[in-house]
């Protein structure tokens, strides 16, 4: 496999810290969430970074390559256009599913609003490999895929994570984006040894590495990207560095952004971890696990695509899990019900946070009641068409339910909903009158 050009040390570019990222010393490259970029109207900050030679890599979060459906052609075209507009050397996505249901299961389409783990089975691997090949054929640059963090285990898996990733690389030639914070998360939440995963990985396929912070609550590690990077995560980075010299390492931060000097200090800690002596093993020394044995039917093998039966089996399994998480249906057999409840609450909380970012007027109008009202709404209303539609549906739900009780807030929420749900936007005069009325009400 041809080795990619060196990237160096990077940081996740976010609008909230754009100025800080531009000013940080020693940043060789940045990564930006692909879905937040429009190829024809790139943020000025990214254009300035590009002009001075800083590489920008788009990082997708919505393809759902681990899902039962084939990748959406429109999403792939958008990702390809973004990579070309940025002159990126590669693009990245996740080994995850983000939606389920639809024609394969004759059930309503459901959106997770977050990355969910695929079962490490031969069926799921066959589906993933074909989806990856479709994506590779649609993109102008190499694709790298990221291992994700998970709160839940699928029952009756055929492979470990390292074996699953090794087989994926062998069949498709795809690159890997290894997130060491996610390896730590899976160690705490699923009992998976990061050293064993690293033993089994084809490290020569690594395009770059993610490092991020999180927090532990009640024995569960939450990969928040909003807390400082912890020493155990840095130790895994050191362990990985003892096996290979990754082309790039990047710090992710998505919320609760610290001062620039704190970001600079975390980047220095990452650089230092790359030069430390690896830590002692977490337990007794363990040899790499043997390759996974094929199931009764065996894997489909390189170049073979999954049959419709495999896609249907994966679709049914993923739909049952997602429905339990977002629609309150019973937990599928073999899953830990308590852990599913933790994952369900995490998904609802993230959904509330993203809707607040997509439509900041809603928490402004509803105040302290926003989060409580949204979480109550989310219990009975799974997301089916993305966050913007979700924001509109939530506002309608609040209005139909007779809330908020304050008449001024209700009027503001009604106008907000009307402005965005109408077949055509209101005229400028109408918007001006409504804004003036809202201003008078607030006084």
C-alpha positions in Angstrom: 0.0 0.0 0.0 1.4 3.4 -1.0 2.1 5.6 2.0 0.4 8.9 2.1 2.4 12.1 2.4 3.1 13.3 5.9 0.6 15.6 7.5 2.2 16.4 10.8 0.3 17.9 13.8 -3.2 19.2 13.2 -6.4 20.4 14.9 -10.1 20.1 14.1 -11.2 23.4 12.6 -14.5 24.7 14.0 -16.1 28.1 13.3 -16.1 28.9 17.1 -12.3 28.6 17.2 -11.4 29.6 13.7 -9.3 32.6 14.7 -7.5 30.6 17.4 -6.7 27.9 15.0 -5.2 30.4 12.5 -3.0 31.8 15.2 -1.9 28.5 16.9 1.8 27.8 16.4 3.0 24.5 14.8 -0.4 23.6 13.2 0.5 21.8 10.0 -3.1 20.9 8.9 -6.7 21.0 9.9 -9.8 18.8 9.5 -13.3 20.3 9.0 -16.7 18.6 9.2 -17.6 18.1 5.6 -21.4 18.6 6.1 -20.8 22.0 7.5 -19.0 23.2 4.3 -20.4 24.5 1.0 -17.8 24.0 -1.8 -18.8 27.3 -3.5 -18.8 29.4 -0.3 -16.0 28.2 1.9 -15.3 30.0 5.2 -12.8 32.9 4.9 -10.7 31.3 7.6 -10.3 28.1 5.7 -9.4 30.0 2.6 -6.7 31.9 4.5 -5.3 28.7 5.9 -5.3 27.2 2.4 -3.5 30.2 1.0 -0.6 29.8 3.4 -0.2 26.1 2.6 -2.2 24.5 5.4 -3.8 21.3 4.2 -7.6 21.0 4.9 -9.2 17.6 5.1 -13.0 17.1 5.0 -14.3 14.7 7.6 -17.7 13.3 6.9 -20.2 12.2 9.5 -23.4 11.3 7.6 -22.6 8.8 4.9 -23.4 5.8 7.1 -21.2 3.4 5.2 -21.8 0.7 7.8 -25.5 0.9 7.1 -27.5 -1.7 5.2 -28.3 0.7 2.3 -25.9 1.6 -0.4 -24.3 5.1 0.0 -26.5 8.0 -1.2 -25.1 9.4 -4.5 -25.9 12.9 -3.5 -24.0 12.8 -0.3 -21.0 11.2 -2.1 -21.1 14.0 -4.8 -21.1 16.6 -2.1 -18.1 15.1 -0.3 -16.2 14.8 -3.6 -17.0 18.4 -4.5 -15.8 19.6 -1.0 -12.5 17.6 -1.4 -11.9 19.1 -4.8 -12.7 22.7 -3.6 -10.2 22.3 -0.7 -7.5 20.6 -2.7 -7.5 17.8 -0.1 -5.1 14.9 -0.2 -7.8 12.5 1.1 -11.3 12.5 2.7 -12.4 10.6 5.9 -15.6 9.1 7.2 -16.6 6.5 9.9 -17.2 2.8 10.2 -20.8 3.3 11.5 -24.4 3.4 10.6 -26.5 6.5 11.2 -29.9 5.6 9.9 -32.0 2.5 9.4 -35.4 1.3 8.3 -36.9 2.1 4.9 -37.6 -0.2 1.9 -35.3 -3.1 3.0 -37.4 -3.5 6.1 -40.7 -2.1 5.0 -40.6 0.2 8.0 -40.3 4.0 8.6 -36.9 5.5 8.1 -35.2 6.4 11.4 -32.2 8.7 11.9 -29.8 8.2 14.8 -28.3 11.7 14.8 -25.1 10.1 15.8 -22.6 7.3 14.9 -23.6 3.8 15.9 -21.4 0.7 15.8 -21.9 -2.0 13.2 -21.9 -5.6 14.2 -18.5 -7.3 13.6 -20.1 -10.1 11.6 -19.4 -11.5 8.1 -22.7 -10.1 6.9 -22.0 -6.6 8.1 -18.5 -6.8 6.7 -19.7 -7.8 3.3 -22.1 -4.9 3.2 -19.5 -2.4 4.5 -17.0 -3.5 1.9 -19.3 -3.0 -1.0 -20.4 0.4 0.3 -16.7 1.4 0.7 -16.0 0.3 -2.9 -18.9 2.4 -4.1 -17.6 5.4 -2.1 -14.0 4.9 -3.4 -15.3 4.9 -7.0 -17.1 8.2 -6.4 -14.3 10.2 -4.7 -11.4 12.0 -6.4 -9.0 11.2 -3.6 -8.2 8.3 -1.2 -10.7 7.5 1.5 -9.8 6.7 5.2 -12.3 5.3 7.7 -12.4 5.9 11.4 -13.1 3.4 14.2 -15.9 4.8 16.4 -16.5 4.9 20.2 -19.5 2.8 21.4 -21.5 2.3 24.6 -23.0 -1.0 23.5 -21.9 -4.4 22.4 -23.6 -6.4 19.6 -24.2 -10.0 20.6 -22.7 -13.0 18.8 -20.0 -11.1 16.9 -17.6 -13.0 14.7 -14.5 -10.8 15.0 -12.7 -8.4 17.3 -12.4 -4.8 16.2 -8.8 -5.3 15.0 -9.7 -8.3 13.0 -12.7 -6.6 11.4 -10.6 -3.6 10.4 -7.8 -5.8 9.0 -10.3 -7.7 6.9 -11.8 -4.5 5.7 -8.4 -3.1 4.6 -7.5 -6.4 3.0 -10.6 -6.5 0.8 -10.9 -2.8 -0.1 -7.5 -1.2 0.3 -9.2 1.6 2.3 -7.0 3.7 4.7 -7.7 3.9 8.4 -8.2 6.9 10.6 -7.4 5.5 14.1 -9.0 7.4 17.0 -7.0 6.5 20.1 -9.7 8.2 22.3 -12.3 5.8 20.8 -10.0 2.8 21.7 -9.9 4.1 25.3 -13.7 4.5 25.2 -14.2 0.9 24.1 -11.8 -0.3 26.7 -13.9 1.3 29.5 -17.3 0.6 28.1 -16.8 -2.7 26.3 -13.8 -4.2 28.0 -11.7 -4.3 24.8 -7.9 -4.1 25.3 -6.4 -1.3 23.1 -3.1 -3.1 22.9 -4.8 -6.2 21.4 -6.6 -4.0 18.9 -3.3 -2.3 17.9 -1.7 -5.8 17.6 -4.3 -6.8 15.1 -4.5 -3.6 13.1 -2.7 -3.3 9.7 -0.8 -0.2 10.9 0.7 0.4 7.5 -2.9 1.5 6.4 -3.1 4.3 8.9 -3.6 7.7 7.2 -3.7 9.6 10.5 -4.7 9.5 14.1 -7.4 11.3 16.2 -6.9 12.4 19.8 -9.8 13.7 21.9 -11.0 14.2 25.4 -14.0 12.7 27.3 -15.3 12.1 30.8 -16.4 9.1 32.9 -19.8 9.1 34.6 -21.1 6.1 36.6 -18.6 3.7 35.0 -19.4 4.8 31.5 -16.9 6.8 29.4 -18.5 9.5 27.3 -16.4 10.6 24.2 -17.5 14.2 24.5 -14.8 16.0 22.5 -15.5 18.8 25.1 -13.0 17.9 27.9 -9.2 17.7 28.1 -7.3 14.8 26.7 -6.6 12.3 29.5 -3.3 10.5 30.2 -4.8 7.0 29.3 -5.6 8.3 25.8 -2.1 9.7 25.4 -0.7 6.4 26.6 -2.5 4.6 23.8 -1.1 7.1 21.3 2.4 6.3 22.6 1.7 2.6 22.3 0.6 3.1 18.7 3.7 5.2 18.0 5.9 2.3 19.1 4.4 0.2 16.3 4.4 2.8 13.5 5.0 6.4 12.7 1.6 7.8 11.7 1.6 10.4 8.9 -0.5 12.7 11.0 -2.0 13.3 14.5 -5.0 15.6 15.1 -6.6 17.1 18.2 -10.4 17.1 18.1 -12.5 19.6 20.1 -16.2 20.1 19.3 -17.6 22.0 22.3 -16.8 23.9 25.5 -13.8 25.4 23.7 -10.9 26.4 26.0 -8.6 29.5 25.5 -6.1 29.3 22.7 -3.2 28.7 25.1 -5.0 25.6 26.5 -5.3 24.2 22.9 -1.7 24.9 22.3 -0.7 23.1 25.5 -2.8 20.0 24.5 -1.0 20.0 21.1 2.3 20.0 23.0 1.2 17.1 25.1 0.3 15.2 22.0 3.7 15.8 20.5 5.4 14.7 23.7 3.3 11.5 23.8 4.7 10.6 20.4 8.2 10.5 21.8 7.6 8.8 25.2 8.5 5.3 26.1 5.4 3.1 25.7 3.6 2.3 29.0 3.6 -1.1 30.5 0.8 -3.4 29.3 -2.6 -3.0 31.1 -2.6 -6.6 32.2 -0.6 -9.8 31.5 1.2 -9.9 28.2 -1.1 -11.1 25.5 -0.3 -12.5 22.1 -2.2 -11.3 19.1 -5.5 -13.2 18.7 -5.7 -15.6 15.8 -7.5 -14.6 12.6 -11.3 -14.9 12.9 -12.7 -18.1 11.6 -15.3 -17.9 8.9 -18.9 -18.7 9.9 -20.9 -21.5 8.4 -21.2 -19.7 5.1 -17.8 -18.0 5.4 -17.0 -14.4 4.2 -17.9 -13.5 0.7 -14.3 -12.8 -0.1 -12.5 -10.0 -1.9 -14.4 -8.6 -4.9 -17.6 -10.3 -4.1 -20.6 -8.2 -3.2 -23.2 -9.1 -0.5 -26.3 -10.8 -1.5 -29.7 -9.2 -0.9 -30.2 -11.6 2.0 -27.1 -10.2 3.8 -28.3 -6.6 3.3 -31.7 -7.5 4.6 -30.4 -9.3 7.6 -28.2 -6.3 8.5 -31.1 -3.9 7.8 -33.4 -5.8 10.2 -30.8 -6.0 12.9 -29.9 -2.3 12.7 -33.5 -1.2 12.5 -34.4 -3.2 15.6 -31.5 -1.6 17.5 -32.1 1.9 16.4 -35.9 1.6 17.0 -35.1 0.6 20.6 -32.8 3.5 21.0 -34.9 6.3 19.6 -38.5 5.0 19.5 -38.8 3.1 22.7 -39.4 -0.4 21.2 -38.2 -3.4 23.2 -34.5 -4.2 23.3 -33.4 -6.8 20.7 -32.4 -10.1 22.1 -28.8 -10.3 23.5 -28.4 -6.6 24.2 -27.9 -5.1 27.7 -31.1 -3.2 28.4 -29.4 -0.9 31.0 -26.6 0.0 28.6 -29.2 0.6 25.8 -30.9 3.1 28.1 -27.6 4.9 28.6 -27.1 5.1 24.8 -30.7 6.3 24.3 -30.2 9.1 26.8 -26.9 10.1 25.1 -28.5 10.2 21.7 -31.4 12.3 22.9 -29.0 14.7 24.7 -26.9 15.1 21.6 -30.0 15.6 19.5 -31.1 18.4 21.8 -27.6 20.0 21.6 -27.4 19.9 17.8 -31.0 21.3 17.3 -30.0 24.1 19.6 -27.0 24.9 17.4 -29.0 24.5 14.1 -31.8 26.7 15.5 -30.4 28.8 18.3 -33.7 30.8 18.4 -35.4 27.9 20.1 -33.5 27.8 23.4 -33.5 31.7 23.3 -37.4 31.6 23.0 -38.0 28.8 25.5 -35.2 29.6 27.9 -34.6 27.1 30.7 -37.5 25.0 29.5 -35.9 24.2 26.2 -34.0 21.1 27.1 -36.7 19.5 29.3 -39.3 20.1 26.5 -37.1 18.8 23.8 -36.2 15.6 25.7 -39.9 15.0 26.4 -40.6 15.5 22.7 -37.8 13.2 21.6 -39.2 10.2 23.6 -42.1 9.9 21.3 -40.8 11.5 18.1 -37.8 9.8 16.4 -35.8 11.9 14.0 -36.6 10.9 10.4 -35.3 13.7 8.2 -32.3 15.5 9.7 -31.8 18.2 12.3 -33.4 21.2 10.5 -36.7 19.3 10.0 -36.4 18.1 13.6 -36.2 21.7 14.8 -39.4 22.5 12.9 -41.2 19.4 14.2 -40.2 20.2 17.7 -41.5 23.8 17.5 -44.8 22.5 16.1 -45.0 19.9 18.8 -44.6 22.6 21.5 -47.2 24.9 19.9 -49.8 22.1 19.4 -49.2 21.1 23.1 -50.2 24.5 24.3 -46.7 25.5 25.4 -44.9 27.7 26.2 -47.4 29.2 28.6 -46.0 32.7 28.3 -48.0 34.4 25.5 -45.0 36.5 24.3 -42.8 33.4 23.9 -45.7 31.6 22.2 -46.0 34.4 19.7 -42.3 34.5 19.0 -42.2 30.7 18.5 -45.3 30.8 16.2 -43.6 33.5 14.0 -40.3 31.5 14.0 -42.1 28.4 12.8 -44.2 30.2 10.2 -41.1 31.8 8.7 -39.4 28.5 8.2 -42.3 26.0 7.6 -44.1 28.1 5.0 -44.0 27.1 1.3 -42.3 30.4 0.6 -40.4 32.7 2.9 -42.5 35.7 4.3 -42.0 39.1 2.7 -39.5 41.5 4.1 -42.3 43.7 5.4 -43.8 40.8 7.3 -40.5 39.9 8.8 -39.8 43.5 9.8 -43.2 43.8 11.6 -42.7 40.6 13.4 -39.2 41.6 14.5 -40.6 44.9 15.8 -43.4 43.2 17.7 -40.9 40.8 19.3 -38.7 43.6 20.3 -41.6 45.4 21.9 -42.6 42.3 23.8 -39.1 41.7 25.1 -39.1 45.3 26.5 
